[in-house]
Structure formats: C-alpha cells, structure tokens
Amino acid sequence: MGRPGPSVAAANFNTADERKDREDLVSLAKPQGGVDALAGLFPNAKPLPGATDNGDAATRPVPTFGMKDGQDKPTGR
C-alpha cells in the first residue's frame, strides 16, 4: 500500500512522545553555535535538554531577505 502522505503522517506525530523516545540521546548532544543567537527569533520556544550554546560570541543568525509580489517585477526592457 505504501507510506502515508504527509498529512496522515503529521496527524499521527506527537512531539511529546518523540521527545520521550529521544531522551537517551541527550547525553550525546554537543554544544552548538547559534543556539543563543537564534533564541530571540523564537520567543515562545521552551529550552530543550541538550540544546546548549558553545559560547562562540561571533555566531550570528544567517541573514535572510524576502521578496514581495507586485508591480516591481522586471519588465525585460
């Protein structure tokens, strides 16, 4: 029959169950650059065990930009 589509898989996904299943991996986690740098972009996020910053003060979020649809599209002239 095959694998379920994304909507079926998402409906069956339980974050709490997944975290519990992965608790034994916390001891293997290594500090990573960017944890503190990105924290301000996710104000509602809860700290996760094992997700710690490596202390590199030079780490910054990757700059991004967006584009709007509208009249400012190139005309080819």
N, CA, C and O atoms as a Tripos MOL2 file, in Angstrom:
@<TRIPOS>MOLECULE
protein
  308   307    77     0     0
PROTEIN
NO_CHARGES

@<TRIPOS>ATOM
      1 N           0.8110   -1.1890    0.0000 N.3       1 MET1
      2 CA          0.0000    0.0000    0.0000 C.3       1 MET1
      3 C           0.8570    1.2560    0.0000 C.2       1 MET1
      4 O           0.4140    2.2830   -0.5140 O.2       1 MET1
      5 N           2.0600    1.2190    0.5530 N.am      2 GLY2
      6 CA          2.9330    2.3850    0.5440 C.3       2 GLY2
      7 C           2.8440    3.1910    1.8200 C.2       2 GLY2
      8 O           2.0740    2.8780    2.7280 O.2       2 GLY2
      9 N           3.6490    4.2340    1.8680 N.am      3 ARG3
     10 CA          3.6860    5.1030    3.0360 C.3       3 ARG3
     11 C           2.5290    6.0870    3.0150 C.2       3 ARG3
     12 O           2.0480    6.4600    1.9450 O.2       3 ARG3
     13 N           2.0810    6.5100    4.1870 N.am      4 PRO4
     14 CA          1.0110    7.5160    4.2160 C.3       4 PRO4
     15 C           1.5340    8.8590    3.7210 C.2       4 PRO4
     16 O           2.7290    9.1370    3.8220 O.2       4 PRO4
     17 N           0.6630    9.6750    3.1970 N.am      5 GLY5
     18 CA          1.0320   11.0070    2.7260 C.3       5 GLY5
     19 C           1.3920   11.9040    3.8930 C.2       5 GLY5
     20 O           1.1580   11.5410    5.0460 O.2       5 GLY5
     21 N           1.9640   13.0830    3.6110 N.am      6 PRO6
     22 CA          2.4020   13.9850    4.6720 C.3       6 PRO6
     23 C           1.3030   14.3650    5.6580 C.2       6 PRO6
     24 O           1.5690   14.4880    6.8530 O.2       6 PRO6
     25 N           0.0800   14.5510    5.1820 N.am      7 SER7
     26 CA         -0.9840   14.9650    6.1020 C.3       7 SER7
     27 C          -1.3200   13.8610    7.0900 C.2       7 SER7
     28 O          -1.6130   14.1420    8.2520 O.2       7 SER7
     29 N          -1.2830   12.6150    6.6490 N.am      8 VAL8
     30 CA         -1.5540   11.4960    7.5520 C.3       8 VAL8
     31 C          -0.4090   11.3520    8.5500 C.2       8 VAL8
     32 O          -0.6460   11.1420    9.7400 O.2       8 VAL8
     33 N           0.8250   11.4620    8.0730 N.am      9 ALA9
     34 CA          1.9780   11.3380    8.9660 C.3       9 ALA9
     35 C           1.9780   12.4610    9.9950 C.2       9 ALA9
     36 O           2.2730   12.2150   11.1640 O.2       9 ALA9
     37 N           1.6560   13.6820    9.5930 N.am     10 ALA10
     38 CA          1.6370   14.8210   10.5100 C.3      10 ALA10
     39 C           0.5310   14.6540   11.5480 C.2      10 ALA10
     40 O           0.7070   15.0390   12.7040 O.2      10 ALA10
     41 N          -0.5800   14.0990   11.1580 N.am     11 ALA11
     42 CA         -1.6950   13.9090   12.0860 C.3      11 ALA11
     43 C          -1.3300   12.9040   13.1810 C.2      11 ALA11
     44 O          -1.8610   12.9770   14.2890 O.2      11 ALA11
     45 N          -0.4280   11.9680   12.8780 N.am     12 ASN12
     46 CA         -0.0320   10.9450   13.8360 C.3      12 ASN12
     47 C           1.2120   11.3110   14.6290 C.2      12 ASN12
     48 O           1.6420   10.5330   15.4810 O.2      12 ASN12
     49 N           1.8040   12.4740   14.3740 N.am     13 PHE13
     50 CA          3.0450   12.8820   15.0310 C.3      13 PHE13
     51 C           2.7370   13.5010   16.3850 C.2      13 PHE13
     52 O           1.9120   14.4090   16.4820 O.2      13 PHE13
     53 N           3.3850   13.0220   17.4140 N.am     14 ASN14
     54 CA          3.1850   13.5360   18.7630 C.3      14 ASN14
     55 C           4.5440   13.9840   19.2980 C.2      14 ASN14
     56 O           5.4080   13.1550   19.5860 O.2      14 ASN14
     57 N           4.7280   15.2980   19.4300 N.am     15 THR15
     58 CA          6.0110   15.8500   19.8550 C.3      15 THR15
     59 C           6.4400   15.3170   21.2130 C.2      15 THR15
     60 O           7.6080   14.9790   21.4030 O.2      15 THR15
     61 N           5.5180   15.2370   22.1520 N.am     16 ALA16
     62 CA          5.8630   14.7470   23.4970 C.3      16 ALA16
     63 C           6.3780   13.3090   23.4480 C.2      16 ALA16
     64 O           7.3450   12.9660   24.1280 O.2      16 ALA16
     65 N           5.7300   12.4750   22.6450 N.am     17 ASP17
     66 CA          6.1840   11.0830   22.5100 C.3      17 ASP17
     67 C           7.5740   11.0170   21.8850 C.2      17 ASP17
     68 O           8.4180   10.2300   22.3130 O.2      17 ASP17
     69 N           7.8080   11.8510   20.8680 N.am     18 GLU18
     70 CA          9.1170   11.8540   20.2060 C.3      18 GLU18
     71 C          10.2130   12.2970   21.1630 C.2      18 GLU18
     72 O          11.2950   11.7100   21.1770 O.2      18 GLU18
     73 N           9.9470   13.3270   21.9630 N.am     19 ARG19
     74 CA         10.9450   13.7830   22.9360 C.3      19 ARG19
     75 C          11.2500   12.6870   23.9480 C.2      19 ARG19
     76 O          12.4080   12.4730   24.3090 O.2      19 ARG19
     77 N          10.2240   12.0030   24.3980 N.am     20 LYS20
     78 CA         10.4400   10.9200   25.3640 C.3      20 LYS20
     79 C          11.2810    9.8030   24.7360 C.2      20 LYS20
     80 O          12.1730    9.2490   25.3790 O.2      20 LYS20
     81 N          10.9860    9.4820   23.4780 N.am     21 ASP21
     82 CA         11.7340    8.4300   22.7830 C.3      21 ASP21
     83 C          13.2130    8.7910   22.6030 C.2      21 ASP21
     84 O          14.0600    7.9060   22.4820 O.2      21 ASP21
     85 N          13.5180   10.0890   22.5850 N.am     22 ARG22
     86 CA         14.8930   10.5350   22.3230 C.3      22 ARG22
     87 C          15.6440   10.9700   23.5760 C.2      22 ARG22
     88 O          16.7710   11.4550   23.4790 O.2      22 ARG22
     89 N          15.0420   10.8060   24.7420 N.am     23 GLU23
     90 CA         15.6850   11.2370   25.9900 C.3      23 GLU23
     91 C          17.0690   10.6230   26.1830 C.2      23 GLU23
     92 O          17.9650   11.2700   26.7260 O.2      23 GLU23
     93 N          17.2460    9.3960   25.7470 N.am     24 ASP24
     94 CA         18.5340    8.7340   25.9350 C.3      24 ASP24
     95 C          19.6350    9.3380   25.0640 C.2      24 ASP24
     96 O          20.8100    9.0430   25.2780 O.2      24 ASP24
     97 N          19.2860   10.1620   24.1030 N.am     25 LEU25
     98 CA         20.2780   10.7930   23.2300 C.3      25 LEU25
     99 C          20.8170   12.1040   23.8000 C.2      25 LEU25
    100 O          21.8170   12.6190   23.3000 O.2      25 LEU25
    101 N          20.1800   12.6540   24.8320 N.am     26 VAL26
    102 CA         20.6060   13.9410   25.4010 C.3      26 VAL26
    103 C          22.0640   13.8940   25.8440 C.2      26 VAL26
    104 O          22.7970   14.8650   25.6570 O.2      26 VAL26
    105 N          22.4860   12.7920   26.4220 N.am     27 SER27
    106 CA         23.8690   12.6940   26.9060 C.3      27 SER27
    107 C          24.8880   12.7490   25.7670 C.2      27 SER27
    108 O          26.0620   13.0310   26.0060 O.2      27 SER27
    109 N          24.4570   12.4860   24.5440 N.am     28 LEU28
    110 CA         25.3520   12.5190   23.3880 C.3      28 LEU28
    111 C          25.4070   13.8910   22.7130 C.2      28 LEU28
    112 O          26.2410   14.1200   21.8370 O.2      28 LEU28
    113 N          24.5260   14.7960   23.1180 N.am     29 ALA29
    114 CA         24.4470   16.1090   22.4780 C.3      29 ALA29
    115 C          25.6900   16.9320   22.7800 C.2      29 ALA29
    116 O          26.2090   16.9080   23.8960 O.2      29 ALA29
    117 N          26.1590   17.6580   21.7750 N.am     30 LYS30
    118 CA         27.3090   18.5480   21.9140 C.3      30 LYS30
    119 C          26.8210   19.9880   21.8030 C.2      30 LYS30
    120 O          25.8840   20.2540   21.0500 O.2      30 LYS30
    121 N          27.4320   20.9310   22.5370 N.am     31 PRO31
    122 CA         27.0650   22.3370   22.3880 C.3      31 PRO31
    123 C          27.2510   22.7940   20.9360 C.2      31 PRO31
    124 O          28.1860   22.3700   20.2570 O.2      31 PRO31
    125 N          26.3630   23.6480   20.4810 N.am     32 GLN32
    126 CA         26.4030   24.1050   19.0920 C.3      32 GLN32
    127 C          26.3560   25.6290   19.0340 C.2      32 GLN32
    128 O          25.7460   26.2810   19.8820 O.2      32 GLN32
    129 N          27.0040   26.1740   18.0270 N.am     33 GLY33
    130 CA         26.9610   27.6130   17.8050 C.3      33 GLY33
    131 C          25.6050   28.0260   17.2760 C.2      33 GLY33
    132 O          25.0200   27.3340   16.4420 O.2      33 GLY33
    133 N          25.1030   29.1470   17.7550 N.am     34 GLY34
    134 CA         23.8560   29.6830   17.2320 C.3      34 GLY34
    135 C          22.6510   29.4700   18.1100 C.2      34 GLY34
    136 O          21.6090   30.0780   17.8640 O.2      34 GLY34
    137 N          22.7440   28.6340   19.1220 N.am     35 VAL35
    138 CA         21.5910   28.3960   19.9960 C.3      35 VAL35
    139 C          21.1590   29.7120   20.6320 C.2      35 VAL35
    140 O          19.9840   30.0750   20.5820 O.2      35 VAL35
    141 N          22.1130   30.4270   21.2300 N.am     36 ASP36
    142 CA         21.7850   31.7100   21.8550 C.3      36 ASP36
    143 C          21.4620   32.7790   20.8090 C.2      36 ASP36
    144 O          20.5940   33.6220   21.0340 O.2      36 ASP36
    145 N          22.1540   32.7480   19.6680 N.am     37 ALA37
    146 CA         21.9290   33.7520   18.6230 C.3      37 ALA37
    147 C          20.5200   33.6670   18.0590 C.2      37 ALA37
    148 O          19.9480   34.6920   17.6890 O.2      37 ALA37
    149 N          19.9510   32.4800   17.9830 N.am     38 LEU38
    150 CA         18.6120   32.3020   17.4170 C.3      38 LEU38
    151 C          17.5010   32.3760   18.4590 C.2      38 LEU38
    152 O          16.3270   32.4640   18.0990 O.2      38 LEU38
    153 N          17.8460   32.3420   19.7290 N.am     39 ALA39
    154 CA         16.8330   32.3050   20.7870 C.3      39 ALA39
    155 C          15.8580   33.4730   20.6950 C.2      39 ALA39
    156 O          14.6670   33.2940   20.9470 O.2      39 ALA39
    157 N          16.3310   34.6500   20.3440 N.am     40 GLY40
    158 CA         15.4650   35.8190   20.2490 C.3      40 GLY40
    159 C          14.4500   35.7410   19.1250 C.2      40 GLY40
    160 O          13.4260   36.4220   19.1670 O.2      40 GLY40
    161 N          14.7220   34.9170   18.1200 N.am     41 LEU41
    162 CA         13.8010   34.7630   17.0000 C.3      41 LEU41
    163 C          12.6540   33.8040   17.3200 C.2      41 LEU41
    164 O          11.6790   33.7280   16.5720 O.2      41 LEU41
    165 N          12.7700   33.0780   18.4210 N.am     42 PHE42
    166 CA         11.7560   32.1120   18.8300 C.3      42 PHE42
    167 C          11.3710   32.3660   20.2900 C.2      42 PHE42
    168 O          11.6870   31.5590   21.1640 O.2      42 PHE42
    169 N          10.6890   33.4870   20.5550 N.am     43 PRO43
    170 CA         10.4060   33.8730   21.9430 C.3      43 PRO43
    171 C           9.5090   32.8880   22.6990 C.2      43 PRO43
    172 O           9.5470   32.8490   23.9290 O.2      43 PRO43
    173 N           8.7200   32.1070   22.0020 N.am     44 ASN44
    174 CA          7.8230   31.1530   22.6670 C.3      44 ASN44
    175 C           8.4360   29.7660   22.8250 C.2      44 ASN44
    176 O           7.7990   28.8660   23.3720 O.2      44 ASN44
    177 N           9.6570   29.5890   22.3530 N.am     45 ALA45
    178 CA         10.3010   28.2740   22.4280 C.3      45 ALA45
    179 C          10.6990   27.9600   23.8670 C.2      45 ALA45
    180 O          11.0870   28.8420   24.6330 O.2      45 ALA45
    181 N          10.5920   26.6960   24.2050 N.am     46 LYS46
    182 CA         10.9980   26.2320   25.5270 C.3      46 LYS46
    183 C          12.3830   25.5970   25.4080 C.2      46 LYS46
    184 O          12.6580   24.8980   24.4330 O.2      46 LYS46
    185 N          13.2560   25.8340   26.3880 N.am     47 PRO47
    186 CA         14.5920   25.2180   26.3310 C.3      47 PRO47
    187 C          14.4930   23.6890   26.2710 C.2      47 PRO47
    188 O          13.6330   23.0810   26.9090 O.2      47 PRO47
    189 N          15.3790   23.0940   25.5040 N.am     48 LEU48
    190 CA         15.4180   21.6400   25.3790 C.3      48 LEU48
    191 C          16.6650   21.1090   26.0680 C.2      48 LEU48
    192 O          17.7430   21.6840   25.9170 O.2      48 LEU48
    193 N          16.5410   20.0360   26.8120 N.am     49 PRO49
    194 CA         17.7360   19.4270   27.4040 C.3      49 PRO49
    195 C          18.7120   19.0360   26.2980 C.2      49 PRO49
    196 O          18.3230   18.4250   25.3040 O.2      49 PRO49
    197 N          19.9750   19.3920   26.4790 N.am     50 GLY50
    198 CA         20.9910   19.0410   25.4990 C.3      50 GLY50
    199 C          21.2250   20.0960   24.4360 C.2      50 GLY50
    200 O          22.2570   20.0680   23.7650 O.2      50 GLY50
    201 N          20.2960   21.0250   24.2640 N.am     51 ALA51
    202 CA         20.4650   22.0870   23.2590 C.3      51 ALA51
    203 C          21.1170   23.2820   23.9400 C.2      51 ALA51
    204 O          20.4330   24.1680   24.4530 O.2      51 ALA51
    205 N          22.4460   23.2960   23.9400 N.am     52 THR52
    206 CA         23.1880   24.3650   24.5930 C.3      52 THR52
    207 C          24.1120   25.0510   23.6010 C.2      52 THR52
    208 O          24.5470   24.4530   22.6160 O.2      52 THR52
    209 N          24.4030   26.3100   23.8740 N.am     53 ASP53
    210 CA         25.2770   27.0860   23.0140 C.3      53 ASP53
    211 C          26.7370   26.7610   23.3320 C.2      53 ASP53
    212 O          27.0740   26.4190   24.4660 O.2      53 ASP53
    213 N          27.5980   26.8720   22.3170 N.am     54 ASN54
    214 CA         29.0140   26.5620   22.5290 C.3      54 ASN54
    215 C          29.8230   27.7700   22.9860 C.2      54 ASN54
    216 O          31.0350   27.6600   23.1750 O.2      54 ASN54
    217 N          29.1790   28.9150   23.1670 N.am     55 GLY55
    218 CA         29.8700   30.0880   23.6760 C.3      55 GLY55
    219 C          30.5630   30.9350   22.6250 C.2      55 GLY55
    220 O          31.2230   31.9150   22.9710 O.2      55 GLY55
    221 N          30.4350   30.5890   21.3570 N.am     56 ASP56
    222 CA         31.0570   31.3680   20.2890 C.3      56 ASP56
    223 C          30.2690   32.6600   20.1000 C.2      56 ASP56
    224 O          29.1920   32.6510   19.5040 O.2      56 ASP56
    225 N          30.8040   33.7700   20.6050 N.am     57 ALA57
    226 CA         30.1020   35.0590   20.5530 C.3      57 ALA57
    227 C          30.0190   35.6090   19.1330 C.2      57 ALA57
    228 O          29.2420   36.5300   18.8790 O.2      57 ALA57
    229 N          30.7950   35.0710   18.2120 N.am     58 ALA58
    230 CA         30.7750   35.5520   16.8270 C.3      58 ALA58
    231 C          29.6570   34.9170   16.0050 C.2      58 ALA58
    232 O          29.4210   35.3380   14.8720 O.2      58 ALA58
    233 N          28.9700   33.9270   16.5410 N.am     59 THR59
    234 CA         27.9060   33.2530   15.8050 C.3      59 THR59
    235 C          26.7030   34.1760   15.6960 C.2      59 THR59
    236 O          26.2500   34.7450   16.6890 O.2      59 THR59
    237 N          26.1940   34.3180   14.4840 N.am     60 ARG60
    238 CA         25.0260   35.1600   14.2220 C.3      60 ARG60
    239 C          24.0490   34.3830   13.3510 C.2      60 ARG60
    240 O          24.4550   33.4790   12.6210 O.2      60 ARG60
    241 N          22.7570   34.7260   13.4210 N.am     61 PRO61
    242 CA         21.8050   34.0910   12.5020 C.3      61 PRO61
    243 C          22.1770   34.4190   11.0520 C.2      61 PRO61
    244 O          22.7280   35.4830   10.7710 O.2      61 PRO61
    245 N          21.8780   33.5190   10.1590 N.am     62 VAL62
    246 CA         22.1330   33.7460    8.7330 C.3      62 VAL62
    247 C          21.1960   34.8370    8.2370 C.2      62 VAL62
    248 O          19.9860   34.7430    8.4440 O.2      62 VAL62
    249 N          21.7290   35.8760    7.5840 N.am     63 PRO63
    250 CA         20.8490   36.9240    7.0640 C.3      63 PRO63
    251 C          19.8970   36.3660    6.0030 C.2      63 PRO63
    252 O          20.2860   35.5310    5.1860 O.2      63 PRO63
    253 N          18.6770   36.8260    6.0230 N.am     64 THR64
    254 CA         17.6920   36.4190    5.0250 C.3      64 THR64
    255 C          16.9970   37.6580    4.4800 C.2      64 THR64
    256 O          17.0710   38.7340    5.0730 O.2      64 THR64
    257 N          16.3350   37.5030    3.3660 N.am     65 PHE65
    258 CA         15.5420   38.5940    2.8280 C.3      65 PHE65
    259 C          14.3180   38.0090    2.1640 C.2      65 PHE65
    260 O          14.2910   36.8290    1.8160 O.2      65 PHE65
    261 N          13.3150   38.8310    1.9920 N.am     66 GLY66
    262 CA         12.0860   38.3870    1.3450 C.3      66 GLY66
    263 C          11.8090   39.2350    0.1180 C.2      66 GLY66
    264 O          12.3350   40.3400   -0.0220 O.2      66 GLY66
    265 N          10.9970   38.7180   -0.7450 N.am     67 MET67
    266 CA         10.6080   39.4360   -1.9490 C.3      67 MET67
    267 C           9.0920   39.5180   -1.9830 C.2      67 MET67
    268 O           8.4040   38.5540   -1.6480 O.2      67 MET67
    269 N           8.5750   40.6670   -2.3870 N.am     68 LYS68
    270 CA          7.1360   40.8560   -2.4770 C.3      68 LYS68
    271 C           6.6850   40.6710   -3.9140 C.2      68 LYS68
    272 O           7.4050   41.0010   -4.8560 O.2      68 LYS68
    273 N           5.4780   40.1360   -4.0660 N.am     69 ASP69
    274 CA          4.8590   40.0850   -5.3800 C.3      69 ASP69
    275 C           4.2740   41.4720   -5.6570 C.2      69 ASP69
    276 O           3.9210   42.2020   -4.7300 O.2      69 ASP69
    277 N           4.1790   41.8190   -6.9170 N.am     70 GLY70
    278 CA          3.5350   43.0920   -7.2120 C.3      70 GLY70
    279 C           4.0750   43.7420   -8.4600 C.2      70 GLY70
    280 O           4.6150   43.0870   -9.3510 O.2      70 GLY70
    281 N           3.9150   45.0540   -8.4990 N.am     71 GLN71
    282 CA          4.2460   45.8490   -9.6720 C.3      71 GLN71
    283 C           5.7330   45.9790   -9.9290 C.2      71 GLN71
    284 O           6.1170   46.3800  -11.0280 O.2      71 GLN71
    285 N           6.5820   45.6650   -8.9810 N.am     72 ASP72
    286 CA          8.0040   45.9080   -9.1070 C.3      72 ASP72
    287 C           8.7590   44.7810   -9.8240 C.2      72 ASP72
    288 O           9.9710   44.6400   -9.6570 O.2      72 ASP72
    289 N           8.0550   43.9960  -10.6050 N.am     73 LYS73
    290 CA          8.7050   42.8980  -11.3210 C.3      73 LYS73
    291 C           9.4380   43.4530  -12.5460 C.2      73 LYS73
    292 O           8.9940   44.4370  -13.1380 O.2      73 LYS73
    293 N          10.5560   42.8300  -12.9300 N.am     74 PRO74
    294 CA         11.2550   43.2780  -14.1250 C.3      74 PRO74
    295 C          10.3750   43.1960  -15.3650 C.2      74 PRO74
    296 O           9.5870   42.2620  -15.5170 O.2      74 PRO74
    297 N          10.5120   44.1570  -16.2290 N.am     75 THR75
    298 CA          9.6970   44.1730  -17.4430 C.3      75 THR75
    299 C          10.4290   43.5880  -18.6340 C.2      75 THR75
    300 O           9.8230   43.3580  -19.6810 O.2      75 THR75
    301 N          11.7400   43.3400  -18.4880 N.am     76 GLY76
    302 CA         12.5080   42.7850  -19.5990 C.3      76 GLY76
    303 C          12.9930   43.8300  -20.5900 C.2      76 GLY76
    304 O          13.5770   43.4840  -21.6170 O.2      76 GLY76
    305 N          12.7620   45.0930  -20.2990 N.am     77 ARG77
    306 CA         13.2240   46.1450  -21.2230 C.3      77 ARG77
    307 C          14.6030   46.5990  -20.8870 C.2      77 ARG77
    308 O          15.1450   47.4760  -21.5590 O.2      77 ARG77
@<TRIPOS>BOND
     1     1     2 1
     2     2     3 1
     3     3     4 2
     4     3     5 am
     5     5     6 1
     6     6     7 1
     7     7     8 2
     8     7     9 am
     9     9    10 1
    10    10    11 1
    11    11    12 2
    12    11    13 am
    13    13    14 1
    14    14    15 1
    15    15    16 2
    16    15    17 am
    17    17    18 1
    18    18    19 1
    19    19    20 2
    20    19    21 am
    21    21    22 1
    22    22    23 1
    23    23    24 2
    24    23    25 am
    25    25    26 1
    26    26    27 1
    27    27    28 2
    28    27    29 am
    29    29    30 1
    30    30    31 1
    31    31    32 2
    32    31    33 am
    33    33    34 1
    34    34    35 1
    35    35    36 2
    36    35    37 am
    37    37    38 1
    38    38    39 1
    39    39    40 2
    40    39    41 am
    41    41    42 1
    42    42    43 1
    43    43    44 2
    44    43    45 am
    45    45    46 1
    46    46    47 1
    47    47    48 2
    48    47    49 am
    49    49    50 1
    50    50    51 1
    51    51    52 2
    52    51    53 am
    53    53    54 1
    54    54    55 1
    55    55    56 2
    56    55    57 am
    57    57    58 1
    58    58    59 1
    59    59    60 2
    60    59    61 am
    61    61    62 1
    62    62    63 1
    63    63    64 2
    64    63    65 am
    65    65    66 1
    66    66    67 1
    67    67    68 2
    68    67    69 am
    69    69    70 1
    70    70    71 1
    71    71    72 2
    72    71    73 am
    73    73    74 1
    74    74    75 1
    75    75    76 2
    76    75    77 am
    77    77    78 1
    78    78    79 1
    79    79    80 2
    80    79    81 am
    81    81    82 1
    82    82    83 1
    83    83    84 2
    84    83    85 am
    85    85    86 1
    86    86    87 1
    87    87    88 2
    88    87    89 am
    89    89    90 1
    90    90    91 1
    91    91    92 2
    92    91    93 am
    93    93    94 1
    94    94    95 1
    95    95    96 2
    96    95    97 am
    97    97    98 1
    98    98    99 1
    99    99   100 2
   100    99   101 am
   101   101   102 1
   102   102   103 1
   103   103   104 2
   104   103   105 am
   105   105   106 1
   106   106   107 1
   107   107   108 2
   108   107   109 am
   109   109   110 1
   110   110   111 1
   111   111   112 2
   112   111   113 am
   113   113   114 1
   114   114   115 1
   115   115   116 2
   116   115   117 am
   117   117   118 1
   118   118   119 1
   119   119   120 2
   120   119   121 am
   121   121   122 1
   122   122   123 1
   123   123   124 2
   124   123   125 am
   125   125   126 1
   126   126   127 1
   127   127   128 2
   128   127   129 am
   129   129   130 1
   130   130   131 1
   131   131   132 2
   132   131   133 am
   133   133   134 1
   134   134   135 1
   135   135   136 2
   136   135   137 am
   137   137   138 1
   138   138   139 1
   139   139   140 2
   140   139   141 am
   141   141   142 1
   142   142   143 1
   143   143   144 2
   144   143   145 am
   145   145   146 1
   146   146   147 1
   147   147   148 2
   148   147   149 am
   149   149   150 1
   150   150   151 1
   151   151   152 2
   152   151   153 am
   153   153   154 1
   154   154   155 1
   155   155   156 2
   156   155   157 am
   157   157   158 1
   158   158   159 1
   159   159   160 2
   160   159   161 am
   161   161   162 1
   162   162   163 1
   163   163   164 2
   164   163   165 am
   165   165   166 1
   166   166   167 1
   167   167   168 2
   168   167   169 am
   169   169   170 1
   170   170   171 1
   171   171   172 2
   172   171   173 am
   173   173   174 1
   174   174   175 1
   175   175   176 2
   176   175   177 am
   177   177   178 1
   178   178   179 1
   179   179   180 2
   180   179   181 am
   181   181   182 1
   182   182   183 1
   183   183   184 2
   184   183   185 am
   185   185   186 1
   186   186   187 1
   187   187   188 2
   188   187   189 am
   189   189   190 1
   190   190   191 1
   191   191   192 2
   192   191   193 am
   193   193   194 1
   194   194   195 1
   195   195   196 2
   196   195   197 am
   197   197   198 1
   198   198   199 1
   199   199   200 2
   200   199   201 am
   201   201   202 1
   202   202   203 1
   203   203   204 2
   204   203   205 am
   205   205   206 1
   206   206   207 1
   207   207   208 2
   208   207   209 am
   209   209   210 1
   210   210   211 1
   211   211   212 2
   212   211   213 am
   213   213   214 1
   214   214   215 1
   215   215   216 2
   216   215   217 am
   217   217   218 1
   218   218   219 1
   219   219   220 2
   220   219   221 am
   221   221   222 1
   222   222   223 1
   223   223   224 2
   224   223   225 am
   225   225   226 1
   226   226   227 1
   227   227   228 2
   228   227   229 am
   229   229   230 1
   230   230   231 1
   231   231   232 2
   232   231   233 am
   233   233   234 1
   234   234   235 1
   235   235   236 2
   236   235   237 am
   237   237   238 1
   238   238   239 1
   239   239   240 2
   240   239   241 am
   241   241   242 1
   242   242   243 1
   243   243   244 2
   244   243   245 am
   245   245   246 1
   246   246   247 1
   247   247   248 2
   248   247   249 am
   249   249   250 1
   250   250   251 1
   251   251   252 2
   252   251   253 am
   253   253   254 1
   254   254   255 1
   255   255   256 2
   256   255   257 am
   257   257   258 1
   258   258   259 1
   259   259   260 2
   260   259   261 am
   261   261   262 1
   262   262   263 1
   263   263   264 2
   264   263   265 am
   265   265   266 1
   266   266   267 1
   267   267   268 2
   268   267   269 am
   269   269   270 1
   270   270   271 1
   271   271   272 2
   272   271   273 am
   273   273   274 1
   274   274   275 1
   275   275   276 2
   276   275   277 am
   277   277   278 1
   278   278   279 1
   279   279   280 2
   280   279   281 am
   281   281   282 1
   282   282   283 1
   283   283   284 2
   284   283   285 am
   285   285   286 1
   286   286   287 1
   287   287   288 2
   288   287   289 am
   289   289   290 1
   290   290   291 1
   291   291   292 2
   292   291   293 am
   293   293   294 1
   294   294   295 1
   295   295   296 2
   296   295   297 am
   297   297   298 1
   298   298   299 1
   299   299   300 2
   300   299   301 am
   301   301   302 1
   302   302   303 1
   303   303   304 2
   304   303   305 am
   305   305   306 1
   306   306   307 1
   307   307   308 2
@<TRIPOS>SUBSTRUCTURE
     1 MET1         2 RESIDUE 1 A MET
     2 GLY2         6 RESIDUE 1 A GLY
     3 ARG3        10 RESIDUE 1 A ARG
     4 PRO4        14 RESIDUE 1 A PRO
     5 GLY5        18 RESIDUE 1 A GLY
     6 PRO6        22 RESIDUE 1 A PRO
     7 SER7        26 RESIDUE 1 A SER
     8 VAL8        30 RESIDUE 1 A VAL
     9 ALA9        34 RESIDUE 1 A ALA
    10 ALA10       38 RESIDUE 1 A ALA
    11 ALA11       42 RESIDUE 1 A ALA
    12 ASN12       46 RESIDUE 1 A ASN
    13 PHE13       50 RESIDUE 1 A PHE
    14 ASN14       54 RESIDUE 1 A ASN
    15 THR15       58 RESIDUE 1 A THR
    16 ALA16       62 RESIDUE 1 A ALA
    17 ASP17       66 RESIDUE 1 A ASP
    18 GLU18       70 RESIDUE 1 A GLU
    19 ARG19       74 RESIDUE 1 A ARG
    20 LYS20       78 RESIDUE 1 A LYS
    21 ASP21       82 RESIDUE 1 A ASP
    22 ARG22       86 RESIDUE 1 A ARG
    23 GLU23       90 RESIDUE 1 A GLU
    24 ASP24       94 RESIDUE 1 A ASP
    25 LEU25       98 RESIDUE 1 A LEU
    26 VAL26      102 RESIDUE 1 A VAL
    27 SER27      106 RESIDUE 1 A SER
    28 LEU28      110 RESIDUE 1 A LEU
    29 ALA29      114 RESIDUE 1 A ALA
    30 LYS30      118 RESIDUE 1 A LYS
    31 PRO31      122 RESIDUE 1 A PRO
    32 GLN32      126 RESIDUE 1 A GLN
    33 GLY33      130 RESIDUE 1 A GLY
    34 GLY34      134 RESIDUE 1 A GLY
    35 VAL35      138 RESIDUE 1 A VAL
    36 ASP36      142 RESIDUE 1 A ASP
    37 ALA37      146 RESIDUE 1 A ALA
    38 LEU38      150 RESIDUE 1 A LEU
    39 ALA39      154 RESIDUE 1 A ALA
    40 GLY40      158 RESIDUE 1 A GLY
    41 LEU41      162 RESIDUE 1 A LEU
    42 PHE42      166 RESIDUE 1 A PHE
    43 PRO43      170 RESIDUE 1 A PRO
    44 ASN44      174 RESIDUE 1 A ASN
    45 ALA45      178 RESIDUE 1 A ALA
    46 LYS46      182 RESIDUE 1 A LYS
    47 PRO47      186 RESIDUE 1 A PRO
    48 LEU48      190 RESIDUE 1 A LEU
    49 PRO49      194 RESIDUE 1 A PRO
    50 GLY50      198 RESIDUE 1 A GLY
    51 ALA51      202 RESIDUE 1 A ALA
    52 THR52      206 RESIDUE 1 A THR
    53 ASP53      210 RESIDUE 1 A ASP
    54 ASN54      214 RESIDUE 1 A ASN
    55 GLY55      218 RESIDUE 1 A GLY
    56 ASP56      222 RESIDUE 1 A ASP
    57 ALA57      226 RESIDUE 1 A ALA
    58 ALA58      230 RESIDUE 1 A ALA
    59 THR59      234 RESIDUE 1 A THR
    60 ARG60      238 RESIDUE 1 A ARG
    61 PRO61      242 RESIDUE 1 A PRO
    62 VAL62      246 RESIDUE 1 A VAL
    63 PRO63      250 RESIDUE 1 A PRO
    64 THR64      254 RESIDUE 1 A THR
    65 PHE65      258 RESIDUE 1 A PHE
    66 GLY66      262 RESIDUE 1 A GLY
    67 MET67      266 RESIDUE 1 A MET
    68 LYS68      270 RESIDUE 1 A LYS
    69 ASP69      274 RESIDUE 1 A ASP
    70 GLY70      278 RESIDUE 1 A GLY
    71 GLN71      282 RESIDUE 1 A GLN
    72 ASP72      286 RESIDUE 1 A ASP
    73 LYS73      290 RESIDUE 1 A LYS
    74 PRO74      294 RESIDUE 1 A PRO
    75 THR75      298 RESIDUE 1 A THR
    76 GLY76      302 RESIDUE 1 A GLY
    77 ARG77      306 RESIDUE 1 A ARG
